[in-house]
C-alpha cells in the first residue's frame, strides 16, 4: 500500500498530523508493507525567497487579530503539538517561502532520505532556534539527514533543480481536490484531510487494506484542523 502525504513545512497541522499518522501506522498490522511518500504543497507560493517575517506578525495580519491574540493562537497550537510529544516554540519563529525546502525534499526522496530530512526540517522550524529559510541551515539539515552537502548546495544554487517535481505534486493535489494540508491519500482510494486523531488513520489504513480493488477517491474521517491553500490554519479554541 502507498500513502502519499501532501504537506508544507510552514503548516503546524502537517507537523502534528505527521506524528499522529505515524502513531496510527505503528498500530497497523501491515505497517511493514506501507510505502510513505511525501508530496509538496506550498501554503504561500507567492512569497519571494528571502522575504521573511515573524509568524505571530503574519498570523495577526492574516486573521485580522492583535499581536496578543495571534500569540494566543500559537499557544493553542503548541498545546496540540505537545500532546503528541512534539516540541513547539510559540515565539521567535519566522515564516517565508518553502519552495527551496520542497526542492531539497525531492532530492532527498531520490536518495532515499526524504522522511529523515522532513522530520529534521519540521523540528528545526517548530521546535528549535534554527530558521529553515536560511540556505546554510537547510544545507546543515540536508547533511544531517544523510545527503551529500555539495549535491544539496548545487540544488539550492539552481532554482530549476527539482522545481518541476514540486509543481507536479502541487498540480496533482489540485486534481485530487486537495485545497488544504495535511492531505493523506491511501492507494489513490481514500483521502484524509487535516491532522486527524491517530485512530482515524488506523481505521483508514485497515479499510484501504481490505478494499484493494480500485475505486473512486473516498474521504475518510470528519473535519480536522489543517492549513488551507491561502495559508490559513485552523486553531481550535481560538
C-alpha positions in Angstrom: 0.0 0.0 0.0 1.2 3.5 -0.8 0.3 6.5 1.4 1.0 9.9 -0.1 1.1 12.9 2.2 0.8 16.5 0.8 2.2 18.9 3.4 4.2 22.1 3.9 6.9 22.8 6.4 5.2 26.1 7.3 2.0 24.2 8.3 1.8 23.3 12.1 -1.0 20.9 11.5 1.2 19.0 9.0 3.8 18.7 11.7 1.2 17.4 14.2 -0.5 15.3 11.6 2.7 13.5 10.6 3.1 12.5 14.3 -0.5 11.3 14.5 -0.2 9.4 11.3 3.0 7.7 12.4 1.3 6.7 15.7 -1.6 5.2 13.7 0.8 3.4 11.3 2.6 1.8 14.2 -0.6 0.2 15.3 -1.4 -1.1 11.8 -0.7 -4.8 11.3 0.6 -4.4 7.8 2.8 -1.4 8.5 5.9 -3.0 7.0 4.1 -3.2 3.7 3.2 0.5 3.6 5.3 2.9 1.4 5.0 6.5 2.6 5.7 9.3 0.1 5.7 13.0 1.0 4.4 15.4 -1.6 4.9 19.2 -2.0 2.3 21.8 -1.2 3.1 25.5 -0.7 0.9 27.5 1.6 2.4 30.8 0.5 3.6 30.2 -3.1 3.7 33.9 -3.9 6.3 34.7 -1.3 9.7 35.6 -2.6 12.9 33.8 -1.5 14.4 35.8 1.4 11.2 37.5 2.3 10.5 36.5 5.9 8.5 37.8 8.8 7.7 36.7 12.3 5.0 34.0 12.5 3.0 36.0 15.1 3.0 39.1 12.8 1.9 37.0 9.8 -0.9 35.5 11.8 -2.1 38.8 13.1 -2.2 40.3 9.6 -3.9 37.2 8.1 -6.6 36.8 10.6 -7.1 40.5 11.5 -6.1 39.9 15.1 -4.0 41.8 17.5 -0.5 40.5 18.1 -1.5 39.3 21.5 -4.4 37.3 20.0 -2.1 35.8 17.4 0.3 34.8 20.1 -2.6 33.1 21.9 -3.4 31.2 18.8 0.2 29.9 18.7 -0.1 28.8 22.3 -3.2 26.8 21.4 -1.4 25.0 18.5 1.6 24.4 20.8 -0.7 22.6 23.3 -1.8 20.2 20.5 1.8 19.6 19.4 2.9 19.0 22.9 0.1 16.5 23.4 1.8 14.4 20.7 5.2 14.7 22.4 6.4 17.4 19.9 8.4 20.5 20.7 6.9 23.8 19.7 8.2 27.3 20.1 5.5 29.9 20.4 7.8 32.9 19.9 10.7 33.8 17.6 9.7 31.6 14.7 9.8 33.1 11.2 7.8 32.5 8.1 8.9 32.5 4.5 8.9 30.7 1.1 9.2 26.9 1.4 9.9 26.3 -2.3 13.6 25.5 -1.7 12.8 23.2 1.1 10.4 21.2 -1.1 13.1 21.1 -3.9 15.6 19.6 -1.3 13.0 17.1 -0.2 12.7 15.8 -3.7 16.5 15.4 -3.8 16.2 13.6 -0.5 13.4 11.4 -2.0 15.7 10.5 -4.9 18.4 9.5 -2.4 16.1 7.6 -0.1 16.3 10.1 2.8 13.1 12.0 2.4 11.5 11.2 5.7 14.7 11.9 7.5 15.0 15.4 6.0 11.3 16.2 6.5 11.5 15.2 10.2 14.6 17.4 10.8 13.1 20.3 8.9 9.9 20.2 11.0 11.9 20.0 14.2 14.1 22.9 13.2 11.1 25.1 12.1 8.8 24.4 15.1 10.9 23.3 18.0 14.5 24.7 17.6 16.2 28.0 17.2 17.0 27.3 13.5 15.4 29.1 10.5 14.6 26.7 7.6 14.5 29.8 5.4 18.3 30.2 5.6 20.3 28.3 3.0 23.1 27.4 5.4 20.6 25.9 7.9 19.0 23.9 5.0 22.4 22.6 4.0 23.2 21.6 7.6 19.8 19.8 7.8 20.5 18.0 4.5 23.8 16.7 5.6 22.3 15.7 9.0 19.7 13.7 7.0 22.4 11.9 5.1 22.6 13.8 1.9 25.8 14.9 0.2 26.5 18.5 1.1 27.9 19.5 -2.3 24.9 18.0 -4.1 22.5 19.8 -1.8 24.3 23.1 -2.3 24.1 22.6 -6.1 20.3 22.1 -5.9 19.9 25.2 -3.8 22.0 27.2 -6.2 19.9 26.1 -9.2 16.3 27.4 -8.8 15.1 25.0 -11.5 16.5 21.9 -9.9 13.5 19.7 -8.9 11.2 22.7 -9.5 9.1 20.6 -11.9 8.7 17.9 -9.3 7.3 20.4 -6.8 4.9 21.8 -9.4 3.8 18.3 -10.4 3.0 17.5 -6.8 1.0 20.7 -6.4 -0.9 20.1 -9.7 -1.8 16.6 -8.6 -3.1 17.9 -5.3 -5.4 20.3 -7.2 -6.6 17.4 -9.4 -7.4 15.3 -6.3 -9.3 18.2 -4.8 -6.9 18.9 -2.0 -7.2 22.5 -1.0 -5.8 22.2 2.5 -3.0 20.3 4.2 -2.1 17.9 5.5 -3.8 15.7 3.0 -3.3 11.9 3.1 -4.1 9.7 0.1 -4.1 5.9 0.6 -3.5 3.9 -2.6 -5.4 6.7 -4.5 -8.5 5.2 -3.0 -9.1 7.1 0.3 -8.4 10.7 1.2 -7.9 12.0 4.8 -7.8 15.8 5.3 -6.3 17.5 8.3 -4.5 16.4 11.4 -6.9 13.7 12.4 -6.5 11.6 15.6 -4.3 8.5 15.2 -7.3 6.2 15.5 -8.7 7.6 12.3 -5.5 6.7 10.5 -5.7 3.2 11.9 -9.3 2.8 10.6 -8.4 4.2 7.2 -5.4 2.0 6.8 -7.4 -1.1 7.7 -10.2 -0.1 5.4 -7.9 0.6 2.4 -6.1 -2.6 3.0 -9.3 -4.6 2.8 -10.7 -2.7 -0.2 -7.9 -3.4 -2.6 -9.8 -3.0 -6.0 -9.5 0.4 -7.4 -12.4 2.8 -6.6 -13.0 6.5 -6.7 -11.3 8.6 -4.1 -13.3 8.5 -0.9 -12.9 10.9 2.0 -12.4 9.2 5.4 -12.9 10.9 8.8 -14.7 14.1 9.6 -13.3 17.6 9.6 -10.0 18.1 11.3 -7.6 21.1 11.8 -5.4 21.9 8.8 -4.0 24.7 6.7 -5.7 25.7 3.5 -4.3 26.9 0.2 -4.3 30.5 1.1 -2.2 29.7 4.2 -4.9 30.0 6.8 -4.6 27.5 9.6 -7.4 26.4 11.9 -6.7 26.8 15.5 -9.1 25.0 17.9 -10.1 27.2 20.8 -9.1 30.5 19.2 
